[in-house]
Amino acid sequence: MSDFEFDLVIIGAGPGGYEAAFDAAASGMRTAVMEKDKVGGTCLNRGCIPTKAIMHSSDIYRDANAGAAFGVDVTGLSADLDRIIARKNQVVETLQNGILSRFKKDKITLLQGTAQVKDGHTVAFSPNEDGQESRDVTAKYIMVATGSHPFVPPIPGVDLPGVMTSDDLLDISGPVPEEMVIIGGGVIGIEFATVFFDLGTKITIIEALDGLIPTMDKELGRSLKMNLKKKGIDVHTGAAVTSFTKDGDKIAVAYKEKEKDFVVPADVVLVSTGRRSTTAGVFSDDFLASHPDFLTQRGQIVVDQNYQTAEPGIYAIGDAIGGIMLAHTATAEGRNAVAAMNGKKGEIRMEPVPSVIYTSPEIAQVGLTQDEAKEKGIKVKTRKFPMSANGKTVIEDLDRGYIKLVSSEEDDTLLGAQLMCGRASDIIAELAVAIGNGLKVADVANVIHPHPSFVEAVMDTARL
């Protein structure tokens, strides 16, 4: 093989792409990864990792502020946003270097530049580095893992300075904003609301739908809204933003709620109204002309159960195909796609998929909600345990929360779980394993859990 012939070329070095590359290299495939930006994709550079790094700083600041209630007095406390962002960058760089080291160890070729698929085995590659020539790269298989980008609705004034996407907000500089308006009450908006509220910013959330976190259990959304309002965050659901205008040093955010017009001031506006698959320019015009149904109207790549597209040899995974836009979902899809290329069945189960929101307390769910079970015609029963009765919750003085289990009415097989509690992001894995393996509620109830802990509330819920 020449330097530009491979068994597999992966376009995109996000979690789905680089984990697929690791598996491919381990299976003996000569593998290249094309990336026009930095390795790590949205998750590492503009998503889950940097937001949690910033959140860790805001958690420390919040807890220090609350120290007096625990007998710890803190004086002279301040939050330096520039240093918080600098630490976030260090975290990101450390993890980027880890991926690059693994590429080198596994002999994976990293091609930094832009890529465009010409046919089932050819990718036109244009290097980022000046002076290097563009050329065609060939491969037996091509995997498209190009991720997604923030969707910005065409609201008048959305291009004003200070109106930001989550990408922009992760690199904010200067003092902590006094006032922030967040457009969108989904996962991204809620997590940034948590971060900046804990740093001392006055937060207003405006959500067009009737409830927060609409992709999750309705009761979680209602409980979250109550918690946020109790803390002092202004939450407006069923409200539509109509414009952004400059008003001195502030941005005036106009919105309509219950047929009345309102205006709220902000130093910073976060537009977090969802994400869209990044597929524009990934395929040549000639290729798309010969494959008219290759993309959906929203630009998502159409794939089969093995993540193969309508063009044999081309696979696609992650946010580029839509569905559940989570890093761990993309990773599983990438690994299963590589298995399919090697004539094997992917070993990773694609259901159930746990999802988490990093609030205080954390929110997580996996499997079916009660409403989803009803839509499927499955008769279920639920158990709900209040975290106010959990010793660890009382010790840490966390806000109200609960654990809810959904099980089959017929044989009590565990079908779903919804959590609002400390360490929900860790606890949900136990429940995902239980649901994925068809365990009954009694199987969870009859395993000893440590005390005192947040996770013992799972056992307590199962015993109800």
C-alpha positions as CSV (number, residue, x, y, z in Angstrom):
1,M,0.0,0.0,0.0
2,S,1.1,3.6,-0.6
3,D,1.1,6.3,2.1
4,F,-2.4,7.3,1.0
5,E,-4.1,3.9,0.7
6,F,-5.9,2.5,3.8
7,D,-8.3,-0.2,4.9
8,L,-10.3,2.4,6.7
9,V,-10.5,6.2,6.5
10,I,-12.5,7.9,9.3
11,I,-13.6,11.5,8.7
12,G,-13.9,13.2,12.1
13,A,-11.8,12.6,15.3
14,G,-14.5,12.9,17.9
15,P,-15.4,10.1,20.4
16,G,-17.1,8.0,17.7
17,G,-14.2,8.4,15.2
18,Y,-11.2,7.9,17.5
19,E,-12.7,4.9,19.4
20,A,-13.6,3.3,16.0
21,A,-10.0,3.9,14.9
22,F,-8.7,2.2,18.0
23,D,-10.8,-0.9,17.4
24,A,-10.0,-0.9,13.7
25,A,-6.2,-0.7,14.4
26,A,-6.6,-3.5,17.0
27,S,-8.2,-5.7,14.4
28,G,-5.3,-5.2,12.0
29,M,-6.9,-2.6,9.7
30,R,-4.6,0.1,8.3
31,T,-6.4,3.2,9.6
32,A,-6.4,6.9,8.9
33,V,-8.4,9.6,10.7
34,M,-9.0,13.0,9.0
35,E,-9.7,16.0,11.2
36,K,-9.9,19.6,10.1
37,D,-9.8,20.9,13.7
38,K,-8.4,19.4,17.0
39,V,-8.8,15.8,17.9
40,G,-11.6,15.0,20.3
41,G,-14.6,16.5,18.4
42,T,-17.4,18.4,20.0
43,C,-17.3,16.4,23.3
44,L,-13.7,17.1,24.1
45,N,-13.3,20.6,22.6
46,R,-16.7,22.3,22.8
47,G,-19.0,20.0,24.8
48,C,-19.1,17.5,27.6
49,I,-15.5,17.8,28.8
50,P,-15.0,21.6,28.9
51,T,-18.4,22.2,30.3
52,K,-17.8,19.8,33.2
53,A,-14.3,21.3,33.8
54,I,-15.9,24.7,34.2
55,M,-18.7,23.2,36.3
56,H,-16.2,21.6,38.6
57,S,-14.8,25.1,39.3
58,S,-18.3,26.5,39.8
59,D,-19.2,23.6,42.1
60,I,-16.1,24.5,44.3
61,Y,-17.1,28.1,44.4
62,R,-20.7,27.3,45.3
63,D,-19.7,24.9,48.1
64,A,-17.2,27.3,49.5
65,N,-20.0,30.0,49.6
66,A,-22.2,27.6,51.5
67,G,-19.4,26.7,54.0
68,A,-20.9,28.6,56.9
69,A,-23.8,26.1,57.1
70,F,-21.3,23.3,57.6
71,G,-19.2,25.2,60.2
72,V,-16.6,26.4,57.7
73,D,-16.3,30.2,57.3
74,V,-14.7,31.4,54.1
75,T,-13.6,35.0,53.6
76,G,-12.3,36.8,50.5
77,L,-13.9,34.3,48.1
78,S,-13.9,35.3,44.4
79,A,-14.3,33.6,41.1
80,D,-11.8,34.4,38.4
81,L,-13.4,33.5,35.1
82,D,-10.2,33.8,33.0
83,R,-8.5,31.4,35.3
84,I,-11.5,29.0,35.2
85,I,-11.3,29.0,31.4
86,A,-7.5,28.6,31.5
87,R,-7.9,25.5,33.7
88,K,-10.6,24.2,31.3
89,N,-8.2,24.5,28.4
90,Q,-5.5,22.6,30.4
91,V,-8.0,19.7,31.0
92,V,-8.9,19.7,27.3
93,E,-5.2,19.7,26.2
94,T,-4.3,16.9,28.5
95,L,-7.0,14.7,27.1
96,Q,-6.2,15.7,23.5
97,N,-2.6,14.6,24.1
98,G,-3.8,11.3,25.4
99,I,-5.6,10.7,22.1
100,L,-2.6,11.7,20.0
101,S,-0.4,9.4,22.0
102,R,-2.8,6.5,21.5
103,F,-2.8,7.3,17.7
104,K,0.9,7.1,17.7
105,K,1.0,3.9,19.7
106,D,-1.6,2.2,17.5
107,K,0.0,3.4,14.3
108,I,-3.1,5.3,13.3
109,T,-2.4,8.0,10.7
110,L,-3.8,11.4,11.5
111,L,-4.4,13.6,8.5
112,Q,-5.2,17.2,9.5
113,G,-7.3,19.0,6.9
114,T,-10.6,19.0,5.2
115,A,-12.2,15.9,3.6
116,Q,-14.8,15.3,0.9
117,V,-16.1,11.9,-0.1
118,K,-16.0,11.5,-3.9
119,D,-17.1,7.8,-4.2
120,G,-17.4,4.7,-2.1
121,H,-13.6,4.3,-1.8
122,T,-12.1,7.8,-2.4
123,V,-11.8,10.9,-0.2
124,A,-10.4,14.2,-1.5
125,F,-8.1,15.5,1.2
126,S,-6.9,19.1,1.5
127,P,-4.2,19.6,4.2
128,N,-4.4,22.4,6.7
129,E,-0.7,23.1,6.4
130,D,0.3,25.6,3.8
131,G,2.4,24.3,0.9
132,Q,1.0,20.8,1.0
133,E,-0.9,19.6,-2.0
134,S,-4.4,18.3,-2.0
135,R,-4.8,14.7,-3.1
136,D,-7.1,11.7,-3.2
137,V,-6.9,9.1,-0.4
138,T,-8.4,5.7,-1.0
139,A,-9.7,3.1,1.4
140,K,-11.7,-0.2,1.4
141,Y,-14.0,1.5,3.9
142,I,-14.9,5.1,4.7
143,M,-16.6,6.1,8.0
144,V,-18.2,9.6,8.3
145,A,-18.1,10.8,11.9
146,T,-18.4,14.5,11.4
147,G,-20.6,15.3,14.5
148,S,-22.9,18.3,14.8
149,H,-23.0,22.0,15.4
150,P,-25.2,24.5,17.3
151,F,-28.5,25.4,15.6
152,V,-29.1,29.2,15.7
153,P,-32.6,30.3,14.8
154,P,-33.1,33.4,12.7
155,I,-34.1,35.7,15.5
156,P,-33.6,39.4,14.7
157,G,-30.4,40.6,16.4
158,V,-29.0,37.1,16.9
159,D,-25.7,38.3,15.4
160,L,-25.1,41.0,18.0
161,P,-22.0,40.9,20.1
162,G,-22.8,39.1,23.4
163,V,-25.3,36.7,21.8
164,M,-23.4,33.4,21.9
165,T,-23.7,29.7,21.2
166,S,-22.3,27.2,23.7
167,D,-19.1,27.1,21.6
168,D,-18.6,30.8,22.2
169,L,-19.5,30.7,25.9
170,L,-16.8,28.1,26.6
171,D,-14.2,30.7,25.7
172,I,-15.8,33.7,27.5
173,S,-13.4,36.1,29.1
174,G,-13.5,39.0,31.6
175,P,-15.6,39.2,34.7
176,V,-18.4,36.8,35.5
177,P,-21.5,38.3,33.8
178,E,-24.0,40.0,36.1
179,E,-27.0,38.9,34.0
180,M,-27.4,36.1,31.5
181,V,-30.5,35.1,29.4
182,I,-30.5,31.5,28.2
183,I,-32.7,30.7,25.2
184,G,-33.6,27.0,25.4
185,G,-34.4,24.8,28.4
186,G,-32.7,21.6,27.1
187,V,-29.6,19.9,28.5
188,I,-27.1,22.5,27.3
189,G,-29.0,25.5,28.5
190,I,-29.7,23.9,31.9
191,E,-26.1,23.0,32.5
192,F,-24.8,26.5,31.6
193,A,-27.6,28.0,33.8
194,T,-26.3,25.8,36.7
195,V,-22.6,26.9,36.1
196,F,-23.2,30.6,35.9
197,F,-25.8,30.8,38.6
198,D,-23.4,29.1,41.0
199,L,-20.7,31.7,40.0
200,G,-23.2,34.5,40.9
201,T,-24.8,35.4,37.6
202,K,-28.5,36.3,37.6
203,I,-30.1,33.7,35.2
204,T,-33.2,33.9,33.1
205,I,-34.3,30.8,31.1
206,I,-36.7,31.2,28.2
207,E,-38.0,27.9,26.7
208,A,-40.5,27.8,23.8
209,L,-42.0,24.4,24.8
210,D,-44.3,23.9,27.8
211,G,-41.6,22.2,29.9
212,L,-37.9,22.0,30.5
213,I,-35.7,19.1,29.3
214,P,-38.4,17.9,26.8
215,T,-36.4,14.8,25.8
216,M,-36.6,13.4,29.3
217,D,-39.3,12.3,31.7
218,K,-41.9,15.0,32.3
219,E,-41.8,14.6,36.0
220,L,-38.0,15.3,35.9
221,G,-38.7,18.4,34.0
222,R,-41.3,19.6,36.5
223,S,-39.1,18.9,39.4
224,L,-36.1,20.6,37.8
225,K,-38.2,23.7,37.1
226,M,-39.3,23.8,40.8
227,N,-35.7,23.4,42.0
228,L,-34.4,26.2,39.7
229,K,-37.1,28.6,40.7
230,K,-36.5,27.8,44.4
231,K,-32.8,28.8,43.9
232,G,-33.8,32.1,42.3
233,I,-33.5,31.3,38.6
234,D,-36.2,32.9,36.5
235,V,-37.8,30.2,34.3
236,H,-40.3,31.0,31.5
237,T,-41.8,28.1,29.6
238,G,-44.2,28.4,26.7
239,A,-42.4,31.6,25.8
240,A,-41.0,32.7,22.4
241,V,-38.1,35.1,21.9
242,T,-38.9,37.7,19.3
243,S,-35.7,39.9,19.1
244,F,-32.4,41.0,20.6
245,T,-31.5,44.7,20.6
246,K,-28.6,46.7,22.0
247,D,-29.6,48.8,25.0
248,G,-26.5,50.7,26.3
249,D,-24.1,48.1,27.8
250,K,-26.9,45.5,27.9
251,I,-28.7,43.3,25.4
252,A,-32.5,43.7,25.6
253,V,-34.2,40.3,25.0
254,A,-37.8,40.6,23.9
255,Y,-40.1,37.6,24.3
256,K,-43.8,36.8,24.3
257,E,-45.4,34.7,27.0
258,K,-49.1,34.0,27.4
259,E,-49.8,36.6,24.6
260,K,-48.0,39.3,26.6
261,D,-44.7,41.1,25.6
262,F,-41.8,41.3,28.0
263,V,-38.2,42.5,27.9
264,V,-35.3,41.3,30.1
265,P,-31.8,42.7,30.1
266,A,-28.6,40.6,29.7
267,D,-24.8,41.0,29.6
268,V,-24.6,37.7,27.8
269,V,-27.3,35.7,25.9
270,L,-26.8,32.0,25.3
271,V,-28.7,30.5,22.3
272,S,-29.0,26.8,23.1
273,T,-31.8,25.7,20.8
274,G,-30.4,22.3,19.7
275,R,-27.9,21.0,17.3
276,R,-27.8,19.9,13.7
277,S,-25.8,17.2,11.9
278,T,-22.6,18.5,10.3
279,T,-22.7,17.0,6.8
280,A,-22.6,20.1,4.5
281,G,-19.6,19.8,2.2
282,V,-18.7,16.3,3.4
283,F,-19.9,14.7,0.1
284,S,-19.1,16.0,-3.4
285,D,-22.0,17.4,-5.5
286,D,-21.6,14.6,-8.0
287,F,-21.8,12.0,-5.3
288,L,-25.0,13.5,-3.8
289,A,-26.5,13.8,-7.3
290,S,-26.1,10.1,-7.9
291,H,-27.4,9.3,-4.4
292,P,-30.5,11.5,-4.0
293,D,-31.7,9.9,-0.8
294,F,-28.4,9.7,0.9
295,L,-29.3,12.6,3.3
296,T,-32.5,13.5,5.1
297,Q,-34.0,16.9,4.7
298,R,-32.2,17.9,7.9
299,G,-28.9,16.8,6.5
300,Q,-28.6,13.5,8.5
301,I,-26.9,10.6,6.8
302,V,-29.3,7.6,6.3
303,V,-27.8,4.3,7.5
304,D,-28.9,0.7,8.1
305,Q,-28.7,-1.4,11.3
306,N,-24.9,-1.8,10.7
307,Y,-24.4,1.9,10.1
308,Q,-23.7,1.3,6.4
309,T,-25.1,3.9,4.0
310,A,-26.7,3.3,0.6
311,E,-23.2,3.3,-0.9
312,P,-21.5,0.0,0.0
313,G,-18.2,0.7,1.8
314,I,-19.4,4.0,3.3
315,Y,-20.5,4.0,7.0
316,A,-21.7,6.8,9.2
317,I,-22.1,7.2,12.9
318,G,-22.8,9.6,15.8
319,D,-24.4,13.0,15.5
320,A,-24.0,12.9,11.7
321,I,-26.8,10.3,11.5
322,G,-29.0,12.1,14.1
323,G,-30.8,10.0,16.7
324,I,-29.4,10.2,20.2
325,M,-26.7,12.9,20.1
326,L,-24.4,11.7,22.9
327,A,-20.7,11.0,22.9
328,H,-21.2,7.5,24.4
329,T,-23.8,6.6,21.8
330,A,-21.4,7.7,19.0
331,T,-18.6,5.6,20.6
332,A,-20.8,2.5,20.6
333,E,-21.9,3.0,17.1
334,G,-18.4,3.5,15.9
335,R,-17.2,0.3,17.5
336,N,-20.1,-1.7,16.2
337,A,-19.6,-0.3,12.7
338,V,-16.0,-1.5,12.7
339,A,-17.2,-5.0,13.8
340,A,-19.6,-5.0,10.9
341,M,-16.8,-4.1,8.5
342,N,-14.9,-7.2,9.8
343,G,-17.9,-9.4,9.2
344,K,-18.8,-9.6,12.9
345,K,-21.9,-8.6,15.0
346,G,-21.3,-5.6,17.2
347,E,-21.1,-6.6,20.8
348,I,-22.3,-3.3,22.3
349,R,-26.0,-3.2,23.0
350,M,-27.5,0.0,21.6
351,E,-30.3,-0.1,24.1
352,P,-30.8,1.1,26.8
353,V,-28.8,4.4,26.5
354,P,-28.4,6.3,29.7
355,S,-28.5,10.1,29.6
356,V,-27.4,12.6,32.2
357,I,-27.8,16.3,33.0
358,Y,-25.2,17.8,35.3
359,T,-27.3,20.0,37.6
360,S,-27.3,20.1,41.4
361,P,-28.5,17.5,42.2
362,E,-27.8,15.6,39.0
363,I,-30.5,14.2,36.7
364,A,-30.3,10.9,34.9
365,Q,-32.6,8.5,33.1
366,V,-32.3,5.2,31.2
367,G,-34.9,2.9,29.6
368,L,-38.6,3.6,29.4
369,T,-40.5,6.3,31.2
370,Q,-44.0,5.7,32.4
371,D,-45.4,7.7,29.5
372,E,-43.3,5.9,26.9
373,A,-44.4,2.5,28.3
374,K,-48.0,3.6,28.0
375,E,-47.5,4.7,24.4
376,K,-46.1,1.2,23.6
377,G,-49.1,-0.5,25.3
378,I,-47.0,-1.9,28.1
379,K,-48.6,-2.0,31.5
380,V,-46.2,-0.9,34.2
381,K,-45.9,0.0,37.9
382,T,-43.7,2.6,39.4
383,R,-41.8,2.9,42.7
384,K,-40.5,6.3,43.9
385,F,-38.2,6.9,46.8
386,P,-37.7,10.5,48.1
387,M,-34.0,11.4,48.5
388,S,-35.0,13.5,51.6
389,A,-35.0,10.1,53.4
390,N,-31.4,9.2,52.2
391,G,-28.7,9.8,54.8
392,K,-26.0,10.9,52.3
393,T,-28.4,13.5,50.8
394,V,-29.1,14.9,54.3
395,I,-25.4,15.0,55.2
396,E,-24.6,17.0,52.0
397,D,-27.8,19.1,52.3
398,L,-28.7,18.6,48.7
399,D,-32.0,19.9,47.2
400,R,-35.1,17.7,46.9
401,G,-34.9,14.8,44.6
402,Y,-36.0,11.2,44.1
403,I,-35.4,7.9,42.4
404,K,-38.2,6.3,40.3
405,L,-38.2,2.8,38.9
406,V,-40.5,1.7,36.1
407,S,-41.2,-2.1,35.9
408,S,-43.4,-4.5,34.0
409,E,-46.7,-5.0,35.7
410,E,-46.7,-8.6,34.5
411,D,-43.4,-9.9,36.0
412,D,-41.7,-6.9,37.6
413,T,-38.9,-6.8,35.0
414,L,-37.1,-3.4,35.3
415,L,-37.8,-1.3,32.3
416,G,-36.7,2.2,33.2
417,A,-35.3,4.5,35.8
418,Q,-35.4,8.3,36.4
419,L,-33.1,9.9,39.0
420,M,-32.7,13.3,40.5
421,C,-30.1,12.9,43.2
422,G,-26.4,13.2,44.1
423,R,-24.1,11.2,41.8
424,A,-27.0,10.3,39.5
425,S,-24.4,10.2,36.6
426,D,-22.7,7.3,38.3
427,I,-25.7,5.5,39.8
428,I,-27.5,5.3,36.4
429,A,-24.9,2.8,35.1
430,E,-26.1,0.2,37.7
431,L,-29.6,0.6,36.4
432,A,-28.5,0.5,32.8
433,V,-26.8,-2.8,33.4
434,A,-29.9,-4.2,35.2
435,I,-32.3,-3.1,32.4
436,G,-29.9,-4.3,29.7
437,N,-29.7,-7.7,31.2
438,G,-33.5,-8.1,31.8
439,L,-33.2,-8.1,35.6
440,K,-36.2,-8.0,37.8
441,V,-36.6,-5.3,40.5
442,A,-36.0,-7.9,43.2
443,D,-32.6,-8.6,41.7
444,V,-31.7,-5.0,42.5
445,A,-33.4,-5.0,45.9
446,N,-31.6,-8.1,47.1
447,V,-28.0,-6.9,46.5
448,I,-26.3,-5.2,49.5
449,H,-25.5,-1.6,48.8
450,P,-23.0,0.5,50.9
451,H,-24.3,2.8,53.6
452,P,-24.4,5.7,53.8
453,S,-24.4,6.4,50.1
454,F,-26.5,7.9,47.4
455,V,-26.6,4.6,45.5
456,E,-28.3,2.7,48.4
457,A,-31.4,4.7,47.5
458,V,-31.7,2.4,44.4
459,M,-32.0,-0.6,46.8
460,D,-34.5,1.3,48.9
461,T,-36.6,2.2,45.9
462,A,-36.6,-1.4,44.7
463,R,-37.8,-2.6,48.1
464,L,-40.9,-0.5,48.0
